[in-house]
Amino acid sequence: MDITTKQRAKLKSIGAGIQPAFQIGKVGVNDAQVAQIDDYLRVHEIVKIKVLDNSMLTAGEAAEDIAARIDAVVVQTIGSKAVLFKRNVKKPVIKL
């Protein structure tokens, strides 16, 4: 799934106003977390994750891993946080 520069800018502004819903710790990204994030995205379409200091992954690495597993888009990564987006085809929440 690809998004335009204009869509990415809108998603970044939405992402800036939300709190992280998930944390990635020293274990890294596991299947249970990926499933939870996928379920969350089905309802909200956008999610912010935080990678803790004790994690072996950077925010970018964790976000890319999760996005690849669930066919989502990495909107942006800043420091230890990343924003992911996945369009809900049946019930869109965010108007792009």
C-alpha positions in Angstrom: 0.0 0.0 0.0 1.4 3.4 -1.0 0.4 6.8 0.2 1.1 10.2 -1.3 3.2 12.9 0.2 0.0 14.9 1.0 -1.6 11.9 2.7 1.6 11.2 4.7 1.6 14.8 5.9 -2.0 14.5 7.1 -1.2 11.2 8.8 1.9 12.7 10.5 -0.3 15.5 11.9 -2.8 13.0 13.3 0.0 10.8 14.7 1.6 13.8 16.5 -1.6 14.2 18.6 -1.9 10.6 19.8 -0.2 8.7 22.6 1.7 5.4 22.0 -0.7 2.5 22.3 2.0 -0.2 22.3 5.5 -0.6 23.6 8.3 -2.8 22.2 10.6 -4.1 24.9 13.8 -6.1 25.1 12.1 -9.2 23.7 11.5 -7.3 20.4 8.5 -7.8 18.2 6.5 -11.0 18.8 3.6 -12.5 17.0 1.1 -11.7 19.8 2.0 -8.0 19.6 1.8 -7.9 15.9 -1.7 -9.5 16.0 -2.8 -6.9 18.7 -1.5 -4.0 16.6 -3.2 -5.4 13.5 -6.5 -5.6 15.4 -6.0 -2.1 16.7 -5.4 -0.8 13.2 -8.5 -2.4 11.9 -10.5 -0.2 14.3 -8.4 3.0 14.4 -6.3 2.9 11.1 -3.4 4.7 12.8 -1.2 3.7 15.8 1.8 5.0 17.5 4.3 2.6 19.0 7.2 3.3 21.4 10.4 1.3 21.5 11.8 1.1 25.0 15.5 1.8 25.7 16.2 -1.8 26.6 15.0 -3.1 23.2 17.6 -4.4 20.7 15.6 -2.7 17.9 15.4 0.9 16.8 12.0 2.4 16.3 12.5 2.2 12.5 13.5 -1.4 12.6 10.5 -2.4 14.7 8.1 -0.4 12.6 9.4 -1.9 9.3 9.1 -5.4 10.8 5.5 -4.9 12.0 4.5 -3.1 8.8 5.9 -5.9 6.6 4.0 -8.5 8.6 0.6 -6.8 8.5 0.8 -4.9 5.2 0.8 -1.5 6.9 2.6 1.7 6.1 5.3 3.4 8.3 4.2 7.0 8.3 7.1 8.3 10.3 9.7 7.4 13.0 11.0 10.0 15.4 13.4 9.0 18.2 11.9 6.0 20.0 8.4 6.4 18.5 6.9 5.3 15.2 3.5 5.8 13.6 1.9 3.1 11.4 -1.2 3.3 9.1 -3.3 0.6 7.6 -6.5 1.5 5.7 -9.7 -0.3 6.7 -11.3 -0.9 3.4 -14.7 -1.8 4.7 -15.1 1.0 7.3 -12.6 3.8 6.7 -12.0 6.0 9.8 -9.5 8.6 8.5 -10.6 10.6 5.4 -7.6 11.0 3.2 
